[in-house]
Amino acid sequence: MEIAIESFAVFGGLGIKLDLDTPLGDLIQEHILDRYKYLRNDISSYISKDDLFPFILNGAATGDRRTNSTFKRARVAYNDGMDCIEDLLDIGVIKLESSFTNNSASQRILFTSPFVRFWFAFISPLFRGIKDGNYQEFYTAFKNRQMEFTQLIFEQLCFEYVKLYFKDEQIYNIGRYWDDKTEINLLAKTKDGKIIAGACRYTNSKIKKSELSKLKEDCQKAGIKPDFLMFFAKKGYTSELKSLKNDTLKLFTCRNLKVLAENNHR
């Protein structure tokens, strides 16, 4: 499942079949780097209407996705940036995400296609070398940031799993919470009012008991009283945390997400 998740973070929305037995770097070279000029023309066909679009999309793909900080990274004035956002929303390249139960926080930008996000995170900023067939700078950047980059897609897949897991209770709303001091990357509310808070960690370290304490503390700071706590981890959990698992504390790994692929093929 790790291979599938990491491949989806790169190729999702591109509409091609992949041999997942092939190393991801080789797949990227075959389907993206070696086809740079073709894909660049394809992407340019719908984002070339405004010269600021690439700067906004680069900023969103490489930063924390908040509109304010994206405009700063792109060196674009707020009003000009918001005009671009409205146009990109109309085109369907992005959508806006609001903080769960905190309408005063700056909205965040979500790409509607994982591939387009990958393009503006790694390909567009390094286009000079890539167009000349020099891929070393890309591979170095991707290796250094791959785990961090995949985190967002992992969270979104976890959201879909939560919807399935609580299908009988019916998820009424699901997303993330953030303010100036606190961030919770999974929050959901069922139709009957139950609150689910969680953490998704796509790292090579096991989640420790301290992560549970932090999640509880963050919920308290945000004024949220969860009925269930859920963790999703790439590499599992320490024995200490696993011993605390119960009906209200649920622990999952990448393997649990396999049901999403199975459900998608039904």
TORKOL-4160 file (C-alpha; in steps of 0.2 Angstrom, whole numbers, padded with zeros to 4 digits, m for minus):
266
<pt num="1" X="0000" Y="0000" Z="0000"/>
<pt num="2" X="0015" Y="0012" Z="0003"/>
<pt num="3" X="0020" Y="0010" Z="m0015"/>
<pt num="4" X="0002" Y="0013" Z="m0021"/>
<pt num="5" X="0000" Y="0029" Z="m0010"/>
<pt num="6" X="0017" Y="0036" Z="m0016"/>
<pt num="7" X="0012" Y="0032" Z="m0034"/>
<pt num="8" X="m0005" Y="0040" Z="m0032"/>
<pt num="9" X="0003" Y="0056" Z="m0025"/>
<pt num="10" X="0013" Y="0058" Z="m0041"/>
<pt num="11" X="0002" Y="0051" Z="m0055"/>
<pt num="12" X="m0016" Y="0053" Z="m0048"/>
<pt num="13" X="m0027" Y="0061" Z="m0061"/>
<pt num="14" X="m0014" Y="0058" Z="m0075"/>
<pt num="15" X="m0025" Y="0044" Z="m0082"/>
<pt num="16" X="m0011" Y="0031" Z="m0085"/>
<pt num="17" X="m0009" Y="0013" Z="m0080"/>
<pt num="18" X="0007" Y="0010" Z="m0070"/>
<pt num="19" X="0017" Y="m0006" Z="m0066"/>
<pt num="20" X="0020" Y="m0004" Z="m0048"/>
<pt num="21" X="0033" Y="m0017" Z="m0048"/>
<pt num="22" X="0044" Y="m0004" Z="m0057"/>
<pt num="23" X="0053" Y="0008" Z="m0045"/>
<pt num="24" X="0044" Y="0025" Z="m0043"/>
<pt num="25" X="0059" Y="0035" Z="m0050"/>
<pt num="26" X="0059" Y="0025" Z="m0066"/>
<pt num="27" X="0041" Y="0028" Z="m0068"/>
<pt num="28" X="0043" Y="0046" Z="m0065"/>
<pt num="29" X="0056" Y="0047" Z="m0079"/>
<pt num="30" X="0047" Y="0037" Z="m0091"/>
<pt num="31" X="0030" Y="0045" Z="m0089"/>
<pt num="32" X="0034" Y="0063" Z="m0084"/>
<pt num="33" X="0052" Y="0068" Z="m0086"/>
<pt num="34" X="0055" Y="0061" Z="m0103"/>
<pt num="35" X="0038" Y="0068" Z="m0108"/>
<pt num="36" X="0041" Y="0085" Z="m0101"/>
<pt num="37" X="0038" Y="0095" Z="m0117"/>
<pt num="38" X="0021" Y="0086" Z="m0121"/>
<pt num="39" X="0015" Y="0088" Z="m0103"/>
<pt num="40" X="0020" Y="0106" Z="m0101"/>
<pt num="41" X="0010" Y="0110" Z="m0117"/>
<pt num="42" X="m0005" Y="0101" Z="m0110"/>
<pt num="43" X="m0004" Y="0110" Z="m0093"/>
<pt num="44" X="m0001" Y="0127" Z="m0101"/>
<pt num="45" X="m0017" Y="0125" Z="m0112"/>
<pt num="46" X="m0027" Y="0128" Z="m0096"/>
<pt num="47" X="m0016" Y="0139" Z="m0085"/>
<pt num="48" X="m0009" Y="0151" Z="m0098"/>
<pt num="49" X="m0023" Y="0163" Z="m0096"/>
<pt num="50" X="m0014" Y="0173" Z="m0083"/>
<pt num="51" X="0004" Y="0175" Z="m0080"/>
<pt num="52" X="0002" Y="0174" Z="m0061"/>
<pt num="53" X="m0006" Y="0157" Z="m0062"/>
<pt num="54" X="0011" Y="0147" Z="m0061"/>
<pt num="55" X="0017" Y="0158" Z="m0047"/>
<pt num="56" X="0001" Y="0154" Z="m0036"/>
<pt num="57" X="0002" Y="0136" Z="m0040"/>
<pt num="58" X="0020" Y="0134" Z="m0036"/>
<pt num="59" X="0017" Y="0143" Z="m0020"/>
<pt num="60" X="0003" Y="0132" Z="m0015"/>
<pt num="61" X="0012" Y="0116" Z="m0020"/>
<pt num="62" X="0028" Y="0120" Z="m0010"/>
<pt num="63" X="0021" Y="0129" Z="0005"/>
<pt num="64" X="0008" Y="0127" Z="0019"/>
<pt num="65" X="m0006" Y="0130" Z="0006"/>
<pt num="66" X="m0014" Y="0145" Z="0016"/>
<pt num="67" X="m0019" Y="0158" Z="0004"/>
<pt num="68" X="m0010" Y="0172" Z="0013"/>
<pt num="69" X="0007" Y="0163" Z="0014"/>
<pt num="70" X="0005" Y="0157" Z="m0004"/>
<pt num="71" X="0003" Y="0175" Z="m0010"/>
<pt num="72" X="0019" Y="0179" Z="0000"/>
<pt num="73" X="0029" Y="0165" Z="m0008"/>
<pt num="74" X="0023" Y="0169" Z="m0025"/>
<pt num="75" X="0026" Y="0188" Z="m0022"/>
<pt num="76" X="0009" Y="0192" Z="m0027"/>
<pt num="77" X="m0002" Y="0206" Z="m0019"/>
<pt num="78" X="m0017" Y="0199" Z="m0010"/>
<pt num="79" X="m0030" Y="0206" Z="m0021"/>
<pt num="80" X="m0021" Y="0200" Z="m0037"/>
<pt num="81" X="m0019" Y="0183" Z="m0028"/>
<pt num="82" X="m0038" Y="0182" Z="m0024"/>
<pt num="83" X="m0042" Y="0186" Z="m0042"/>
<pt num="84" X="m0031" Y="0172" Z="m0048"/>
<pt num="85" X="m0039" Y="0160" Z="m0035"/>
<pt num="86" X="m0056" Y="0164" Z="m0041"/>
<pt num="87" X="m0051" Y="0160" Z="m0059"/>
<pt num="88" X="m0042" Y="0144" Z="m0054"/>
<pt num="89" X="m0058" Y="0139" Z="m0045"/>
<pt num="90" X="m0068" Y="0142" Z="m0061"/>
<pt num="91" X="m0056" Y="0132" Z="m0071"/>
<pt num="92" X="m0057" Y="0118" Z="m0058"/>
<pt num="93" X="m0038" Y="0116" Z="m0055"/>
<pt num="94" X="m0040" Y="0120" Z="m0036"/>
<pt num="95" X="m0053" Y="0121" Z="m0023"/>
<pt num="96" X="m0053" Y="0130" Z="m0006"/>
<pt num="97" X="m0052" Y="0121" Z="0011"/>
<pt num="98" X="m0058" Y="0130" Z="0027"/>
<pt num="99" X="m0053" Y="0126" Z="0045"/>
<pt num="100" X="m0065" Y="0114" Z="0054"/>
<pt num="101" X="m0076" Y="0125" Z="0065"/>
<pt num="102" X="m0064" Y="0140" Z="0064"/>
<pt num="103" X="m0070" Y="0151" Z="0050"/>
<pt num="104" X="m0058" Y="0165" Z="0055"/>
<pt num="105" X="m0042" Y="0156" Z="0049"/>
<pt num="106" X="m0035" Y="0159" Z="0032"/>
<pt num="107" X="m0042" Y="0146" Z="0019"/>
<pt num="108" X="m0030" Y="0133" Z="0011"/>
<pt num="109" X="m0028" Y="0128" Z="m0007"/>
<pt num="110" X="m0031" Y="0110" Z="m0012"/>
<pt num="111" X="m0026" Y="0104" Z="m0029"/>
<pt num="112" X="m0040" Y="0094" Z="m0038"/>
<pt num="113" X="m0027" Y="0083" Z="m0046"/>
<pt num="114" X="m0012" Y="0075" Z="m0037"/>
<pt num="115" X="m0002" Y="0075" Z="m0053"/>
<pt num="116" X="m0004" Y="0094" Z="m0055"/>
<pt num="117" X="0001" Y="0097" Z="m0037"/>
<pt num="118" X="0017" Y="0086" Z="m0041"/>
<pt num="119" X="0020" Y="0096" Z="m0057"/>
<pt num="120" X="0020" Y="0113" Z="m0048"/>
<pt num="121" X="0030" Y="0106" Z="m0033"/>
<pt num="122" X="0044" Y="0098" Z="m0042"/>
<pt num="123" X="0043" Y="0099" Z="m0061"/>
<pt num="124" X="0039" Y="0118" Z="m0064"/>
<pt num="125" X="0052" Y="0125" Z="m0052"/>
<pt num="126" X="0066" Y="0114" Z="m0060"/>
<pt num="127" X="0061" Y="0115" Z="m0078"/>
<pt num="128" X="0077" Y="0121" Z="m0085"/>
<pt num="129" X="0087" Y="0106" Z="m0081"/>
<pt num="130" X="0072" Y="0094" Z="m0085"/>
<pt num="131" X="0069" Y="0101" Z="m0102"/>
<pt num="132" X="0087" Y="0099" Z="m0106"/>
<pt num="133" X="0087" Y="0080" Z="m0100"/>
<pt num="134" X="0096" Y="0084" Z="m0084"/>
<pt num="135" X="0086" Y="0076" Z="m0070"/>
<pt num="136" X="0098" Y="0075" Z="m0056"/>
<pt num="137" X="0092" Y="0091" Z="m0047"/>
<pt num="138" X="0074" Y="0084" Z="m0048"/>
<pt num="139" X="0079" Y="0068" Z="m0040"/>
<pt num="140" X="0088" Y="0076" Z="m0026"/>
<pt num="141" X="0073" Y="0088" Z="m0022"/>
<pt num="142" X="0061" Y="0074" Z="m0024"/>
<pt num="143" X="0071" Y="0062" Z="m0012"/>
<pt num="144" X="0072" Y="0076" Z="0001"/>
<pt num="145" X="0054" Y="0080" Z="0001"/>
<pt num="146" X="0045" Y="0065" Z="m0004"/>
<pt num="147" X="0039" Y="0060" Z="0013"/>
<pt num="148" X="0033" Y="0077" Z="0017"/>
<pt num="149" X="0025" Y="0079" Z="0000"/>
<pt num="150" X="0015" Y="0062" Z="0002"/>
<pt num="151" X="0008" Y="0067" Z="0019"/>
<pt num="152" X="m0006" Y="0077" Z="0011"/>
<pt num="153" X="m0012" Y="0063" Z="0000"/>
<pt num="154" X="m0011" Y="0051" Z="0014"/>
<pt num="155" X="m0022" Y="0062" Z="0025"/>
<pt num="156" X="m0035" Y="0063" Z="0011"/>
<pt num="157" X="m0035" Y="0044" Z="0009"/>
<pt num="158" X="m0037" Y="0043" Z="0028"/>
<pt num="159" X="m0052" Y="0054" Z="0026"/>
<pt num="160" X="m0060" Y="0042" Z="0014"/>
<pt num="161" X="m0057" Y="0028" Z="0025"/>
<pt num="162" X="m0065" Y="0037" Z="0040"/>
<pt num="163" X="m0080" Y="0039" Z="0029"/>
<pt num="164" X="m0081" Y="0020" Z="0026"/>
<pt num="165" X="m0077" Y="0016" Z="0044"/>
<pt num="166" X="m0092" Y="0026" Z="0050"/>
<pt num="167" X="m0103" Y="0023" Z="0036"/>
<pt num="168" X="m0117" Y="0017" Z="0047"/>
<pt num="169" X="m0116" Y="0033" Z="0057"/>
<pt num="170" X="m0114" Y="0044" Z="0041"/>
<pt num="171" X="m0100" Y="0057" Z="0041"/>
<pt num="172" X="m0108" Y="0074" Z="0041"/>
<pt num="173" X="m0092" Y="0084" Z="0039"/>
<pt num="174" X="m0074" Y="0080" Z="0038"/>
<pt num="175" X="m0058" Y="0090" Z="0036"/>
<pt num="176" X="m0044" Y="0098" Z="0046"/>
<pt num="177" X="m0043" Y="0111" Z="0060"/>
<pt num="178" X="m0030" Y="0125" Z="0061"/>
<pt num="179" X="m0027" Y="0141" Z="0069"/>
<pt num="180" X="m0011" Y="0152" Z="0073"/>
<pt num="181" X="m0005" Y="0140" Z="0086"/>
<pt num="182" X="m0014" Y="0123" Z="0084"/>
<pt num="183" X="m0016" Y="0110" Z="0070"/>
<pt num="184" X="m0027" Y="0094" Z="0069"/>
<pt num="185" X="m0026" Y="0085" Z="0053"/>
<pt num="186" X="m0041" Y="0075" Z="0054"/>
<pt num="187" X="m0058" Y="0080" Z="0061"/>
<pt num="188" X="m0075" Y="0073" Z="0057"/>
<pt num="189" X="m0093" Y="0074" Z="0063"/>
<pt num="190" X="m0106" Y="0061" Z="0061"/>
<pt num="191" X="m0124" Y="0064" Z="0057"/>
<pt num="192" X="m0129" Y="0061" Z="0075"/>
<pt num="193" X="m0116" Y="0073" Z="0082"/>
<pt num="194" X="m0101" Y="0062" Z="0087"/>
<pt num="195" X="m0084" Y="0070" Z="0085"/>
<pt num="196" X="m0069" Y="0061" Z="0078"/>
<pt num="197" X="m0052" Y="0068" Z="0080"/>
<pt num="198" X="m0036" Y="0060" Z="0073"/>
<pt num="199" X="m0018" Y="0062" Z="0067"/>
<pt num="200" X="m0011" Y="0055" Z="0051"/>
<pt num="201" X="0008" Y="0052" Z="0050"/>
<pt num="202" X="0017" Y="0047" Z="0034"/>
<pt num="203" X="0034" Y="0045" Z="0042"/>
<pt num="204" X="0047" Y="0031" Z="0045"/>
<pt num="205" X="0045" Y="0032" Z="0063"/>
<pt num="206" X="0032" Y="0023" Z="0074"/>
<pt num="207" X="0019" Y="0034" Z="0083"/>
<pt num="208" X="0022" Y="0036" Z="0102"/>
<pt num="209" X="0011" Y="0038" Z="0116"/>
<pt num="210" X="0017" Y="0057" Z="0117"/>
<pt num="211" X="0007" Y="0059" Z="0100"/>
<pt num="212" X="m0009" Y="0054" Z="0109"/>
<pt num="213" X="m0006" Y="0067" Z="0123"/>
<pt num="214" X="m0002" Y="0080" Z="0110"/>
<pt num="215" X="m0018" Y="0076" Z="0100"/>
<pt num="216" X="m0028" Y="0077" Z="0116"/>
<pt num="217" X="m0020" Y="0094" Z="0121"/>
<pt num="218" X="m0023" Y="0101" Z="0103"/>
<pt num="219" X="m0041" Y="0096" Z="0104"/>
<pt num="220" X="m0042" Y="0105" Z="0121"/>
<pt num="221" X="m0034" Y="0121" Z="0114"/>
<pt num="222" X="m0047" Y="0121" Z="0100"/>
<pt num="223" X="m0061" Y="0118" Z="0111"/>
<pt num="224" X="m0065" Y="0101" Z="0104"/>
<pt num="225" X="m0072" Y="0086" Z="0114"/>
<pt num="226" X="m0069" Y="0071" Z="0103"/>
<pt num="227" X="m0079" Y="0055" Z="0105"/>
<pt num="228" X="m0066" Y="0045" Z="0096"/>
<pt num="229" X="m0048" Y="0047" Z="0093"/>
<pt num="230" X="m0040" Y="0039" Z="0077"/>
<pt num="231" X="m0022" Y="0037" Z="0072"/>
<pt num="232" X="m0016" Y="0032" Z="0054"/>
<pt num="233" X="0003" Y="0028" Z="0053"/>
<pt num="234" X="0014" Y="0023" Z="0039"/>
<pt num="235" X="0026" Y="0013" Z="0051"/>
<pt num="236" X="0014" Y="0008" Z="0065"/>
<pt num="237" X="0015" Y="0011" Z="0084"/>
<pt num="238" X="0025" Y="0008" Z="0099"/>
<pt num="239" X="0020" Y="m0006" Z="0111"/>
<pt num="240" X="0016" Y="0007" Z="0124"/>
<pt num="241" X="0003" Y="0016" Z="0113"/>
<pt num="242" X="m0004" Y="m0001" Z="0106"/>
<pt num="243" X="m0008" Y="m0006" Z="0123"/>
<pt num="244" X="m0020" Y="0009" Z="0125"/>
<pt num="245" X="m0030" Y="0004" Z="0110"/>
<pt num="246" X="m0049" Y="0003" Z="0115"/>
<pt num="247" X="m0066" Y="0007" Z="0108"/>
<pt num="248" X="m0063" Y="0025" Z="0108"/>
<pt num="249" X="m0044" Y="0025" Z="0103"/>
<pt num="250" X="m0042" Y="0017" Z="0086"/>
<pt num="251" X="m0025" Y="0013" Z="0077"/>
<pt num="252" X="m0023" Y="0010" Z="0058"/>
<pt num="253" X="m0009" Y="0008" Z="0046"/>
<pt num="254" X="m0007" Y="0009" Z="0027"/>
<pt num="255" X="m0013" Y="m0009" Z="0026"/>
<pt num="256" X="m0030" Y="m0003" Z="0032"/>
<pt num="257" X="m0032" Y="0008" Z="0017"/>
<pt num="258" X="m0032" Y="m0006" Z="0005"/>
<pt num="259" X="m0051" Y="m0007" Z="0007"/>
<pt num="260" X="m0052" Y="0010" Z="m0003"/>
<pt num="261" X="m0044" Y="0001" Z="m0018"/>
<pt num="262" X="m0056" Y="m0014" Z="m0016"/>
<pt num="263" X="m0071" Y="m0003" Z="m0014"/>
<pt num="264" X="m0066" Y="0008" Z="m0029"/>
<pt num="265" X="m0066" Y="m0008" Z="m0040"/>
<pt num="266" X="m0083" Y="m0014" Z="m0035"/>
